[in-house]
Amino acid sequence: MSHQVVIIGAGFGGIGMAIALKRAGLEDFVVLDRADDLGGTWRDNSYPGLTCDIPSQLYSFSFRPWRWSRRFPARDEILAYLHALVAEHGLRPHLRFGAGVADAEFDQDQALWTLTLGDGETLQATAVVSAVGQLGHPVLPDIPGRDDFAGPSWHSARWNHEVDLAGRRVAVVGTGASAIQFVPEIAKVAAHVDVYQRSAPYVLPKADRPYRDGELTLFDRMPAVRKADRLRVFLYGELLTSGFVLSPKLLAAPMAMWRRQLRTAITDPELRARCVPDYVMGCKRVVFSNDWYPALARPDVELVTERIERIVPDGVVTADGATHPADVIIYGTGFGATRFLTPMQVSGRGGASLQQAWRDGAQAYLGITVAGFPNFFMLYGPNTNLGGNSIIYMLEGQIGYVLGALQALRAHRLAWVDVRPDVQDSFNDWVQSASHSSVWESGCHSWYTVSGRNTNNWPDHTFLYRRRVRRFDLAAYRVMPREPAPAGPGAAPAGPGAA
C-alpha cells in the first residue's frame, strides 16, 4: 500500500501533523502507532498524581483552545483533548494502531520510502514524518541484582495498577519529574517509602488550582482573555528560558522561590541539606510541585542519598552496607531521550544509516531534517526540547514547516528535498556554540547531553525558533525534479535519477 505521507506516532505531534494535512486538503496519509490507542507519552504513563507541568492554557494547540478544569491539566483531560481533536477533524479513518515501524528505507530510484512494520507488512510513502517523541523508551538502571528482587517491580512509565501498595514498604529509585508526582501519592497509602536520590532536583512551587466557574465563563465569552492568559504563561516561560540560555543571574527570582519553599516545607536541617542540588538551576530538568518536600518530611518517608550497591531479593543494599527492606520497587529513572527514533532503523540515500550518522550524538537541521535522508521529517527531534516552555508551541512551528516542505514538493514538481550538508553543519555549529553559555553545559550530567554535547535542547528562546521555521526554505535543500509524465500511450515510465 502506498501513501503520499506516513506519520509515525499518534501523540501530540502526529495528531497535530494529521490535522495540518487535513486542513491543507492533503488526504492521502496514514498515522501509524505501535500501541492500541492514541496519546503518546500521555497514553503510556498512568502513574498516580500524573499531571502536566506546563499550565493548561499553553498546553494546547493555538487553533483549538480547550475548557480546562484547572491550571495544570491531569492526564485524563489531556487524553480527552487529543481524542476530541481526532473526532473534530475526522482523523479516525487515518489512524492505524498496533503498527510499530521497525525499518524505513529510501529507494532513490523510485523516490519512495518503504516502511516495514513489526509484523513484516510493508508500506510505501513519498514522505515520512516521525512524531515518536523523546520520552517513549523507559530506562531501567543497571544495578547489580535488579532481576533478583522477589517482589513486584516496574518503571513508572509502565505502572502496575494490579499491585496494591497499601501497607507495603516501597522503594523508589530516582527523583526525576515522574517521581516528584507519584511519591507524594503513594506515601499516602504505603506503610513506608524509601526514596533513593542520586542528585537533588530543583522544585519550584506549582500555582495549581481548579478554575472557578466565573473564570471559565469569562474564557468562553471573551476568547481574548484566554489568549491573554496564554501569553502571560508563555512570557513567564521565556523569562525562565533567559536564565537558562543567557545568564543564571536571571534566575534570581526562581531561586528565591525554591529556597522559600524548601525552608518552609522542611524544618529538619539535615534533611534540608540533602535536598539542595549541587548544580546550577536548569542544568537538569526543573520540576514543579507543592507536595514533594512535604512528602519527604513525612515520618514514614526516608530520603536515601547513599549510593545503591545492589538489589537483593528482599530489598536494597546501599554503599554503607545497610540493607533497606522493600516489598515493591518502583523505578522513576527516566527515558532514553537521546536515543532518537529507537528502535526504528532508518536508511537514506545510498543505504546510509541514520543511527550510524548519529553515532556521536543526534543532530538535524532545525531538529527536523537530516542530510542524506530525503523527504524524512521529524517532529520533536534533536535540539527541540525545552527547559522552560511548552513543547506544543514548538510542535506547531515544526508542523507548519513540514507542511511547507510537502507543499513545495507538489508546487515545484519535486521527487524529493534533502537538506544540504553545509546548511545542516552550519546550523549545528551554531547550536553547539550557543549551548556553551547555557546552563546545560555548566557541569552536571543530564539526559540533555551526550558526552557533554547538547543533543536535546533548543539553546535559545522559543519565539526565535518559531521565527526560524516560519516558512520552508527551499534554498537550503538539494532537490530532485520529477521526470515529466510519458508523452503518449506507448511511452515507458521513468523514475527520477540520483542527484
C-alpha positions in Angstrom: 0.0 0.0 0.0 1.3 3.5 -0.9 0.6 6.9 0.7 1.7 10.4 0.0 2.6 10.8 3.7 3.1 8.3 6.5 3.1 9.8 10.0 4.7 7.7 12.8 3.3 8.3 16.2 -0.2 9.3 17.4 0.7 11.7 20.2 0.5 15.5 20.1 3.0 15.7 17.2 1.4 13.1 15.0 -2.2 14.3 15.6 -1.2 17.9 15.0 0.5 17.0 11.7 -2.5 15.0 10.6 -4.8 18.0 11.3 -2.5 20.3 9.3 -2.6 17.9 6.3 -6.4 17.7 6.5 -6.7 21.5 6.7 -4.5 21.8 3.7 -6.5 19.4 1.6 -3.9 16.6 1.7 -5.9 13.5 2.4 -3.6 10.7 1.3 -1.9 9.9 4.6 -1.9 7.4 7.4 -0.9 7.7 11.1 0.8 4.6 12.5 1.3 3.9 16.2 2.8 0.8 17.9 0.2 0.9 20.7 -3.5 0.2 20.7 -4.7 3.8 21.1 -3.5 7.4 20.6 -1.9 9.7 23.2 1.8 9.0 23.1 3.5 9.6 26.4 0.2 10.5 28.0 -1.2 7.1 27.0 1.9 5.2 28.2 2.2 6.9 31.6 -0.6 6.4 34.1 1.1 6.7 37.5 -0.7 8.2 40.4 -0.7 12.0 40.5 0.2 12.4 36.8 -0.4 16.0 35.7 1.2 18.3 33.2 3.9 20.7 34.5 3.0 23.3 31.8 -0.1 25.4 32.5 -3.1 24.2 30.6 -3.7 27.3 28.5 -0.3 26.8 26.8 -0.5 23.0 26.6 -2.9 23.0 23.7 -2.8 24.0 20.0 -3.4 27.7 19.4 -6.1 26.8 16.8 -8.0 24.8 19.3 -8.2 26.1 22.9 -9.9 23.9 25.5 -12.1 24.3 28.5 -9.6 23.0 31.0 -10.9 22.3 34.5 -7.7 23.6 36.3 -4.5 25.5 35.7 -2.3 22.3 35.3 -4.2 19.6 33.5 -4.3 16.0 34.6 -3.6 13.0 32.3 -7.2 12.2 31.6 -8.1 15.7 30.5 -5.1 15.8 28.1 -6.1 12.5 26.6 -9.7 13.7 26.3 -8.4 16.8 24.4 -6.5 14.6 21.9 -9.5 12.4 21.3 -11.7 15.4 20.8 -9.2 16.7 18.1 -9.3 13.4 16.3 -13.1 13.4 16.3 -13.5 17.0 15.3 -11.1 16.6 12.3 -12.3 13.2 11.2 -9.0 11.5 11.7 -10.1 8.0 12.8 -10.0 6.5 9.2 -6.4 7.7 9.0 -5.2 6.0 12.3 -3.7 2.5 12.4 -2.8 1.1 15.8 -0.7 -1.9 16.6 1.5 -0.8 13.7 5.1 -0.2 15.0 7.6 0.7 12.4 10.8 -1.5 12.5 12.6 -0.2 9.4 12.4 2.7 7.0 14.4 2.6 3.8 14.6 5.2 1.0 14.6 4.0 -2.6 16.5 6.7 -4.5 15.5 5.5 -8.0 11.7 5.4 -7.2 11.9 8.3 -4.7 9.9 6.3 -2.2 10.2 5.3 1.4 9.5 1.7 2.2 8.4 1.1 5.8 8.5 -2.3 7.3 6.2 -2.9 10.2 6.8 -5.2 13.2 4.7 -8.0 11.6 6.6 -7.8 8.3 3.9 -5.8 6.4 5.4 -3.0 4.2 4.0 0.4 3.2 5.4 2.9 0.8 5.3 6.7 1.1 6.6 9.8 -0.7 7.3 11.4 2.6 7.7 10.2 6.2 7.0 12.3 9.3 8.4 10.8 12.5 6.5 12.0 15.6 7.7 9.4 18.0 8.9 11.9 20.6 11.8 11.8 23.1 10.1 10.2 26.1 8.8 6.9 24.8 11.5 4.4 25.9 11.8 3.9 29.7 15.2 3.2 31.1 15.9 0.8 33.9 19.1 1.4 35.8 22.0 -1.1 35.5 22.1 -2.1 39.2 23.6 -5.4 40.2 20.9 -7.9 41.3 18.0 -5.9 39.8 16.4 -9.1 38.5 16.9 -10.9 41.8 14.2 -8.9 43.6 11.5 -11.2 44.8 8.6 -8.7 44.9 6.9 -6.8 42.1 8.9 -4.0 40.4 8.3 -1.7 37.5 9.2 1.5 35.7 6.9 4.4 36.5 6.0 4.7 32.8 4.6 1.1 32.9 2.7 1.4 36.1 1.4 -1.9 37.5 -2.1 -1.0 38.7 -2.8 -4.6 39.9 -0.4 -4.2 42.9 -2.0 -2.6 45.9 0.6 -0.5 47.8 -1.4 -0.2 50.9 0.7 -1.4 53.9 3.7 -2.1 51.7 7.3 -1.0 52.1 8.1 0.7 48.8 11.5 1.6 47.4 11.5 4.4 44.8 14.7 4.7 42.7 15.1 8.1 41.2 13.9 11.7 41.9 13.0 13.0 38.5 9.9 14.6 37.2 7.7 11.4 37.5 8.8 10.5 41.0 8.1 14.1 42.1 4.5 13.5 41.2 3.9 9.9 42.3 5.8 9.7 45.5 3.5 12.1 47.4 0.5 10.0 46.3 1.9 6.5 47.2 3.2 7.9 50.5 -0.5 8.3 51.5 -1.1 4.6 51.4 2.2 2.8 51.7 3.5 1.7 55.1 6.9 3.2 54.3 8.6 4.7 51.3 12.4 4.9 50.8 13.3 7.4 48.1 16.8 6.8 46.6 18.3 10.0 45.3 21.4 10.4 43.2 21.1 14.1 42.8 18.6 16.5 44.3 16.1 18.3 41.9 15.2 22.0 41.9 11.5 22.0 42.9 9.5 25.2 42.3 6.0 25.9 43.6 3.2 24.9 41.3 0.5 27.5 41.1 -2.2 24.9 40.5 -5.9 25.1 41.4 -9.3 24.4 39.8 -10.6 27.2 37.6 -13.6 28.9 39.1 -16.9 28.8 37.2 -16.7 32.6 36.6 -13.3 32.3 35.1 -14.4 29.5 32.7 -17.4 31.6 31.7 -15.2 34.6 31.0 -12.8 32.5 28.9 -15.8 31.2 26.9 -17.4 34.6 26.3 -14.2 36.5 25.8 -11.6 34.5 23.9 -9.2 37.4 24.1 -9.0 36.9 27.9 -8.0 33.3 27.3 -5.4 34.4 24.8 -4.0 36.9 27.2 -3.6 34.3 29.9 -1.8 32.0 27.3 0.5 34.9 26.5 1.2 35.5 30.2 2.2 31.9 30.7 4.3 32.0 27.5 6.2 35.1 28.7 6.9 33.6 32.1 8.4 30.5 30.3 10.6 32.8 28.1 11.8 34.6 31.2 12.8 31.3 32.8 14.5 30.4 29.5 16.5 33.6 29.6 18.1 32.4 32.8 18.9 29.1 31.1 20.4 30.4 27.9 21.7 34.0 28.7 22.8 34.1 32.4 22.0 32.2 35.6 21.9 35.6 37.3 18.4 36.0 35.7 17.3 33.0 37.8 17.4 35.0 41.0 13.6 35.1 41.4 13.0 31.3 40.7 16.0 30.6 43.1 14.3 32.6 45.8 11.0 30.8 45.3 12.8 27.4 45.5 14.6 28.4 48.7 11.5 29.7 50.3 9.5 26.6 49.6 12.3 24.3 50.8 12.8 26.3 54.0 9.1 26.3 54.7 8.3 22.7 54.0 11.4 21.0 55.6 12.4 22.2 59.0 15.0 19.4 59.7 18.4 20.9 58.8 20.0 17.6 57.9 17.1 16.6 55.5 17.0 20.1 54.0 20.7 19.9 53.2 20.2 16.7 51.3 17.6 18.4 49.2 20.0 21.1 48.0 21.2 20.5 44.4 24.9 20.7 43.6 24.5 22.2 40.2 23.1 25.3 38.5 19.3 25.6 38.3 18.2 24.3 34.9 21.3 22.1 34.2 18.8 19.3 34.9 15.1 19.5 34.4 13.4 21.9 36.8 10.2 20.4 38.3 7.1 21.9 39.8 5.3 20.6 42.9 3.7 21.7 46.2 3.8 18.2 47.6 7.3 16.9 47.1 9.1 18.5 50.1 6.2 17.9 52.5 6.2 14.2 51.4 9.9 13.9 52.2 9.3 15.4 55.6 6.7 12.6 56.5 7.9 10.2 59.3 7.1 7.3 57.0 9.3 8.5 54.1 13.1 8.4 54.1 15.3 10.2 51.6 18.3 7.9 51.0 21.3 9.5 49.4 23.8 6.7 49.9 24.6 5.1 46.5 22.8 1.8 45.8 25.3 -1.0 45.8 23.0 -3.8 44.8 19.4 -5.2 44.9 18.7 -8.3 46.9 15.5 -10.4 46.9 14.1 -8.6 49.9 15.4 -5.1 49.5 18.1 -2.6 48.6 21.7 -2.6 49.8 23.4 0.8 49.9 27.2 1.6 49.8 27.3 2.0 53.6 26.4 -1.7 53.9 22.8 -1.0 55.1 20.0 -3.2 53.8 16.7 -1.4 53.3 13.8 -3.9 53.3 11.3 -3.5 50.4 8.2 -5.3 49.2 7.9 -3.3 46.0 10.4 -1.4 43.9 9.4 1.4 41.5 11.9 2.9 39.1 11.5 6.6 38.3 14.6 6.6 36.3 13.6 8.4 33.1 13.8 7.6 29.4 16.4 7.0 26.7 15.7 10.5 25.4 19.0 10.8 23.5 18.3 7.6 21.5 16.1 9.3 19.0 13.8 7.1 16.8 14.8 3.9 18.7 14.2 1.1 17.8 13.3 2.1 14.3 16.2 1.6 11.8 16.4 4.4 9.1 18.3 4.1 5.8 18.7 7.0 3.4 20.4 7.7 0.1 23.0 5.1 -0.8 21.9 3.0 2.1 23.3 5.4 4.7 22.3 4.5 8.2 20.8 7.3 10.3 21.9 5.6 13.5 25.5 5.5 12.2 25.3 9.2 11.2 24.3 9.9 14.8 26.9 7.7 16.4 28.5 10.8 18.1 25.1 12.3 19.1 22.0 13.2 17.1 21.7 16.3 15.1 19.4 17.7 12.4 18.7 21.0 10.6 16.2 22.8 12.8 15.7 19.5 14.5 13.5 18.4 11.5 15.6 17.2 8.6 18.9 15.3 8.2 21.2 15.4 5.2 21.1 12.2 3.1 17.6 11.3 4.2 15.2 13.0 1.6 11.6 13.6 2.5 12.2 12.4 6.0 11.0 14.8 8.6 11.0 14.8 12.4 8.8 16.4 15.0 10.3 16.9 18.4 13.7 15.9 17.0 17.2 16.8 18.1 17.7 20.2 19.9 14.0 21.0 20.0 13.3 20.0 23.6 12.8 22.8 26.1 13.7 23.6 29.7 11.2 26.3 30.4 8.3 26.4 28.0 5.7 24.4 26.1 6.7 21.8 23.5 3.2 22.2 21.9 4.3 25.7 20.9 7.5 24.2 19.3 5.5 21.5 17.6 3.2 24.0 15.9 6.2 25.6 14.3 7.6 22.3 13.1 4.3 21.1 11.7 4.0 24.3 9.7 7.5 23.9 8.4 6.9 20.2 7.3 3.6 21.2 5.7 5.5 23.8 3.7 8.0 21.2 2.6 5.2 18.9 1.4 3.5 21.7 -0.4 6.8 22.7 -2.1 7.2 19.1 -3.4 3.8 19.4 -5.2 4.2 23.1 -6.3 7.6 22.6 -7.8 7.0 19.0 -9.1 9.9 17.6 -7.0 10.6 14.0 -6.3 12.4 14.8 -3.1 14.1 17.5 -1.0 17.3 16.8 1.0 18.8 19.4 3.3 22.3 20.4 2.2 25.1 19.1 4.4 26.7 22.6 4.7 23.4 24.1 5.8 23.0 21.4 8.5 26.6 21.7 9.6 26.3 25.5 9.9 23.1 25.2 11.9 24.6 22.7 14.3 27.8 24.6 14.7 25.6 27.5 15.9 23.6 25.2 18.2 26.7 23.9 19.9 28.3 27.4 20.1 25.1 28.8 21.7 24.9 25.9 24.1 28.3 26.6 25.6 26.9 29.6 27.5 23.8 27.7 28.6 23.2 26.1 32.0 23.1 22.7 30.3 26.8 22.7 29.8 27.6 24.0 33.3 29.0 20.7 34.5 26.1 18.4 35.6 25.2 15.1 34.0 21.7 15.0 32.4 19.7 13.5 29.6 20.1 16.8 27.7 23.6 16.0 26.6 25.7 13.2 25.1 29.4 13.3 26.1 29.0 16.9 27.1 27.4 17.8 23.7 23.8 19.3 23.7 21.7 16.9 21.6 18.3 17.6 23.0 17.6 21.2 24.0 16.9 24.4 21.9 19.6 26.8 23.1 17.6 30.0 22.8 14.2 31.5 23.3 11.3 29.6 21.7 9.9 32.6 19.8 13.2 32.7 17.9 12.8 29.0 17.0 9.3 29.8 15.6 10.8 32.6 13.7 13.4 30.3 12.1 10.7 27.8 11.0 8.0 30.2 9.9 8.4 29.2 6.3 10.0 26.3 4.5 13.4 27.4 3.0 13.7 25.5 -0.3 17.1 27.1 -1.0 18.6 25.2 2.0 17.8 21.9 0.2 19.1 19.8 -2.6 16.2 18.8 -4.8 15.3 16.2 -7.4 12.7 17.2 -10.0 10.1 14.6 -11.0 10.5 13.4 -14.5 7.7 14.5 -16.8 4.8 12.2 -17.4 5.1 10.0 -20.5 4.3 11.8 -23.7 1.9 9.2 -25.1 0.2 5.8 -24.6 3.3 3.9 -25.8 5.9 5.8 -23.7 7.7 3.9 -20.9 7.5 5.4 -17.4 10.8 6.5 -15.8 11.7 7.3 -12.3 13.9 10.1 -11.1 17.6 9.5 -11.2 20.2 10.1 -8.4 21.4 13.6 -7.7 
